[in-house]
């Protein structure tokens, strides 16, 4: 009879542990998702904060070396080989 009570207690502990682990895993997933979303929002905010100062004529722009706009990145990529020649 005491053995049954002990089994019931152990089962309850196991269930409690399993439930705790499930909640821990769920919390970890939520935290990871929130972190990734936060990073994406920050990145998007950076991109939106940067505006072109030279009508997207990167060739004549003084900011081309540090500009993070896609046009500048494309310009740098396309002229990388030409600068060495
Ligand atoms: S380097 Fe950047 S700021 Fe300058 S023209 Fe190109 S996109 Fe605009």
Boltz pocket constraint, residues with backbone or C-beta under 6 A from the ligand:
constraints:
  - pocket:
      binder: B
      contacts: [[A, 51], [A, 52], [A, 53], [A, 54], [A, 55], [A, 56], [A, 57], [A, 58], [A, 59], [A, 61], [A, 62], [A, 63], [A, 64], [A, 65], [A, 67], [A, 68], [A, 69], [A, 71], [A, 72]]
      max_distance: 6.0
